[in-house]
Amino acid sequence: MKQLCSKRFFLPLLLVLALLTGLGLGTYSHRLDQQKNQAFTDCTDELFRQEISENTLNLHYTLADPAAYGISPGAPSLGSVSAEDSCQRFSSLRELQEQIEDLSSHRLTQENQIALDALRLTLATELSLENLELLEEPLSPSLGIQAQLPVLLAEYTFRTRQDIEDYLGLVSSADAYFQEILDFEREKAAQGLFMSDTSADRIIEQCSAFIADPEDNYLAGIFTEKLSDFSGLTAGEQADYESRHRAALEAHLIAGYRLLVEGLEELKGSGSNENGLCYLPGGRDYYRYLLRSGAGLYEEPDQLRDRLLRQLTEDTREMRSLLTENPQLLVSSQSLEASSQTPQAILAELQEKMLEDFPAPEKASYEIKYVHPDLEDYLSPAFYLTPPIDTLSPNAIYINPSSGMEGISLYTTLAHEGFPGHLYQTLYFSSSKPPLIRHLLGNSGYVEGWATYIESYAYGYAGEDPAASRLLWLNRSLNLCLCSLLDMGIHHYGWTLTEAADFLGRFGITDPASVEDIFQYTVETPGNYLKYYLGYLKFLDLREEMKEELGKDFDLKEFHRAVLTVGPCQFPVLEKYVRELLNT
């Protein structure tokens, strides 16, 4: 489940400077080791506390008990969206770079060295955004802030009374937050960088639907349900909370969405680019930044494209071979699609079948939940809501009934979200108690790439006919590959709708409305498909490389253990330490 962005990482760390003095030389090597590692931990823990405190939503979803980490409650905040403090932002990044290098040492433990390498790469990547920050886009129909916020508010857990107060404070700050976003969008428009009218209209339509019936907004009903489940409230207290919530919804949240609608209507016509990022000044550099910061990919775009084309060729050839040998696979694969199991039975089966290929999962409680009816139109077919790192519970996998998932589609989706996908990977990594800073440096390319990599195993776990299961996975892989090539074509190579239609037409996708929808979604979500598919390919390639390097000593389960132990990070960091672990 994605969270809102706060101010950019790594603001000035005034307190950190004190940690970097008086580290004098010790008499014994082990004492030096302790000093170096403690200094690194103190520095990065302070950075974690400072960053996570900038955004109350991120803090709440990350820590159940912030006080235990030395974090005092502050005024509820959704963060900040502003281009005005850019100079200070990049100056702070450079300052932090220097501070971190002072902590670099061969005496760091491996887990601290991984954190250091990931932090170094993150800082360098963020600095590459300098002079490109107006290309950032906080709004988009699918993944924008305005789409995420209602869902994050709806799922905001009430553990304490302070949580209820913080939630009300967040709702009450929404209009000011959206005003900041509009100010940012106006600055983009002044530089000729505003979104197309097509995108603006899609966001306006979405916002208008959310506020269409202010008296019956779904957040009001969900809030009442959560209060009813919260123990210790009197009837009078609950009534007071509900009254305050209704007032805040109308005066601030709904008013904020009205602000967005009016502001976007005013700005329409100031954006002339209907195509990808490469048509904007600095767009290719910004796309490269997105591939690095979001997907953890540091190869040049041409190299990534060539890797996609190679996989497209391999998958197409294998599909053709399977169907040539057994044309009935098309029929037998459909029978796999039609098989039926409950979600609970599927997850139980996956935990058994995964043991052949993956380390045994930690014993953990989890539950299947169903998306609230009022949220069905806004949420994906299924998702795993990441628990706070200090409790690692509750673990909930949400299924959206409106998706109509069943059979192998449900099976592989639950593998992606549950075992051995997101839930399993999250618990494995967080249970190892990594440096706190690692929870701010997690990379979507690793996280979504891992879950997509898991799907390739899940298709095999799902059916008794290996060839039919393989055919279904190859079809899934082919679709993701096409979407990834389209993403690169649009944003790096400059494909227009006409060129995108020609590309998709070669693979039988010819319906004009479908092509236009695919094109528009890809324009609005640059780099998103690559997190999933190129992330998957990075795991696949690393596995094959380690097989070749280790020969008969290669063990698949140990490879997966190494990948899980290193945890979410950029792929250059992952590859370095997986090799180190497996060659030890």
C-alpha positions, 0 to 999 in steps of 0.5 A: 500500500503506497504512502504519501510523500512528505518533504524530500528526504534528508533535511539538515541534521544539526544534532548529528554534528555532535555525534561526529566529534570526539570519536578518538582512537581506541586502544583495541580493534573491537572498541573501534568497531563498536565506536564506528558502528554506534556513531553510524547507528546514532546518526542514521537513527536521528535521520530516521526520527527526523524524516518520519516525523515530517508526515503524520500518515507515514509516521502512523503507518510505520510506528505504532508507538513513536514514543518508544523511538524518542519521537514526540507527537507534533501537530498533525501534518500531511507534509509539504509540497513546495518548490520554494525551498529547493536551494535549501533542499539540495544544500542539505543533501550535500551536507548530509553526504559529507556527514555520511562519508565521515562515518564510512569505515571498513569496521562497520557491520555488514548490515550497517555497510548495506545501509550506508551503501543504500543511503549513499546511492539515495543521496546521489540520486536525489541530488541528480534531481536538482533543476528538475524538481518542477517535473515532479507531479504530485497529482495523477488519476491513478497514483496521485496524492488526491487518489491515495489520501481518502484510502489512507484516511479510511485505513487509518488505525485507531489504536489510542485516543491520540490517533483519533485526534491526529486523524481529525487534525489530518482531515482538517489540514487537507485544504491547506495541503491542497493549496500548496499543491495548487501553488506548485502546479501554478509554478509548473504552469508558468514554466510550461510544464503543466499536465495535459488537459486530458490528465487534468480532466481525469483528475477533475472527474475523480475529485468531483466524484469524491465530493459529489455527495458531501452529506453522505461521504463514505469517510463519515460512515467508515469513521463511525464504524472505527469509533464503534470498534474502539473500546472505552468511548462513551456514547457522548464522546463518540457523538462528539467525535462524529460531529467534529469529523463531519465538520472537518470533512465539509470545511477542510477535506471536501473544501480541499477537493473543491479547491483542486477542481477549481484550480485545475480548471483554471490551469487547463490549457497551460499544458501542451504536452500530450505525450511522454516526459521526453517532450519536456525540457530535461524530461529524459533526465527526469525519467532516468531519475525515476528509474533510479529512485523508484525502480532502483535501476541504474543501467542506461535506458538503452540497456534496459530496453535491450533486456526487455526485447531479449525477454520478449523474444525468449518468452514468445519463442517458448510459448510458440514451442509449447503450443506447437508440441501440444495445441491442447494447452490453450484448452487445459490452461483455461481449466486452470483458470476455472479452478476454485479455492477460498483465499484462506485455503490458497494462502495455507497451500502456498505456505506449504508449497513454497517450502521447497524453494524458499526459507520457512516463513515466520509464524505470523497471524494474518487475516483476509479482509474485503474492501469496504463497498464504498472503496471498491471503485478506488482500490486495486483487486488486492493489496497487502497493508504493511504493518508498523515495524514495531508490531509487525501486526496486524497483517491484512490482505485486502481483496476487492470483491468488484474485481471478480478474481477467481481461479489461478488469477486469485491464486497468483495474486494472493501469492504476490500479496501474501506468501511468498510475496509482500507479506512474507518478504516484509516479515522476513526483513523487518523481523531481522531488526535492520537499521531503522534507516533501511525502512526509509530507503526501501525500493519499489523495484525490489519490493514489486519486482520480488512479488512479480518474481514470486508470481512465476513460481505461483503459476507452477504451484497452482496447477497439476499441469506444468506446461499449462501453468507455464503457458499462463505465466509466459502470457503474464510475462509477455503482457508486462514486458509489452507494457514496460517497452511501451513505458520506455517508448513513450517517456524515453524514445518519444512514441506518440499515440500513433506509434504506441498503437502501431506497437500494440497492434503487432501483438493483437491489441487494436481496439482504439479505445483500449489503446488510448486508455493504455497510452494515457495511463502510461503517460500519467505513470512514468516508470511504474511498470518497470518497477514490477517487470524489470524488477522481476528480471533483475531477480531472474538475472541475478539468480541465473548469474549466481547459478553460473558462478557457483555451479554445483554449489548453488542452492535455490533456497539459499539464494532466496535467503540471501536476497531476503536478508539483504532486503529492499534496496537498489539493485546495485546494492542488492547484487553486491551483497547477495554475492558477498553472502553466497560466496562467504 
